[in-house]
Amino acid sequence: MNWKLMMGLLLGLGIGFGCRWLGVPSPAPPVLVGALLVVAMTSGYTLTDRLLASRPARNHVNCGGPTGETSQETSS
């Protein structure tokens, strides 16, 4: 399992446990539909991050380095 995913789950469980133990209102929606919405948004974010990171960059020639100049500007 990815360490970021594990840390996120542990942090979420820790915040939920702390809110319940201290009697603080939970920062999450109190109904099942709201909780499922949070899970769906997190899953979508994670899946999109993995999908976009697995393909090569198509516009890297347009990205400037430390000076901000692209390869097209330096060659002309």
N, C-alpha and C positions, 0 to 999 in steps of 0.2 A: 504494500500500500504506500502511496505517495506520502512523504513526510508533511507536505503542506496540508493535504487533506486530513491527515491524522491530527495535526495541530489545530486545524479549524474545528474539527469535531470535538476535541478536548476543550477548546476555548468556549464553544457553544454550550457544551454540557456544564462547564464550570460556571458560566454566567447564569444559566438556567437554575442550577443548584443553589448558587448564591442568592439569586432573587427570591427563590422559594423559601430558603432557610431564614433570610432576613426579613421576609414579608414585604419586599419591594415589588411593585407591579412589574411584571415581565415586559421587556421591550419587544416581545413578539406578539402577533395576533392571538387572541384567546380561543379562536375557533379552529376546527380542523381544516376548513377550506383555506383560511389564512396561512396556517402552518404548511399546508401542501403547496400554496403559492410560493412561499419562501423556499421550499425544497426545489420546486420546479425552476425558479429563477437561478438558484445556486447551481443546479445541475446544468442548465442551459449555458451559464457563464463558463463553467468548467469545460463542458463539451466544446463550445466555440473556441475557447483558448487552446485546447488541444488540437482542434481541426486547423485553425489558422497558423499555429506554430509548426505544423507538419509539412506545409508547402513552402517552396522557396519564394523569396521576395521578388516581385516583378518590377518594382520601381526603384531599385537600389541605385541606379545611375542618376536619378533625380535628387537624391539625398545629399546634402552638403556635409562636408566634414567639419572640423573645428573652425574653419574660416567661413563656412557657409557657401562656398563655391561648389558647383556640381562639376562632373567630369566634362559636360558639354561646354561650360563656360571656360574651363582651363585649356581645352583643345583648340579653341578658336582664336 
